[in-house]
Amino acid sequence: MIEAVALAAYAALVSAAAPPLLARARWAHRAPATAVLAWLGLMVTFVITVALAVYHLGLGEQHAHDGFAGLLSACGLVAGAPAGDGPLIFGDVLVFAAPVAVVLLPTGWLVRCVRQVRRARRRQLDMLALVGEPAPEYGATIVDYGVPAVYCLPGRRSHVVVTRAALDVLSESQLKAVLEHERAHIAGRHHLLAVLVDAFSRAFPGLPLARHAKEQTNLLLEMIADDHALRLHPRETLAAAICEVAAGRAPRAALGAGGSGALVRLHRVLTPQPRPHRATWWGIVVATVVAPLVPLVACGT
């Protein structure tokens, strides 16, 4: 029972206390890739901790003192680990099913979200085949639409889409900068991270971690793409391009250069900040890796 209470407290810390702090952390926008790793670490930690808390809460004294190793042994996953004194009964099976369900819940939502995104991407690709105009000089597809927008459809048949209105307002250099931004999304497979946090937010609706992780990760992915574009293009050029396409909304299954986070990204591009000190960076990475191991080690002792 003590283990269950401690794990529940740790889960509350990870899911309710830590997310607002990470969302407001100054270093996150200076090292967006590291911040994405931190959000993923919190999500993994939450799932592991809740699963173990459910296990310890529901399991009787027969197996509770055996810790995490006892759970694996009772499930037949570790032959040499200590287990309870007797064979599993129906009640034990139900108790083992509960932590498994905690893990399967986000996994099931991930499968569902992937299917939904694939269907939406196929619809977009079919539409592009009908109304899109290939532009090999830009490596993109042009569509007639009155709102300036640039976005990408990632995946095996990836496409970068530019509206006719965007071509009218963007200069040549601005267009190249924003196209580089979209290619960074495709090369970095950012859509996989986006669908992962979307699945987590659907699996645990109302959880502060789920809400903050989805909002912040989507914004951080745009910042990562901005940084990639800034390697080849001036800050003023990218900033002007972001302003021009800020009102453009990417369809489902796409990643766009505009959107609700454009103002934050614009400020970041125009007022660059130094990256976190190497010691700070290592501290964040180590904490991210250690956080999900804490409940495993604690329950294994």
Secondary structure, DSSP 8 states (H G I E B T S, - for coil): -HHHHHHHHHHHIIIIIHHHHHHH-HHHHHSHHHHHHHHHHHHHHHHHHHHHHHHHHHS-HHHHTTHHHHHHHHTTS-SSS---SS---HHHHHHHHHHHHHHHHHHHHHHHHHHHHHHHHHHHHHHHHHH-EEETTTTEEEE--SS--EEEE-STT-EEEEEHHHHHHS-HHHHHHHHHHHHHHHHTTHHHHHHHHHHHHHHSTT-HHHHHHHHHHHHHHHHHHHHHHHTTS-HHHHHHHHHHTTT----TT-EES-STTHHHHHHHHHS------HHHHHHHHHHHHHTTHHHHHHHH-
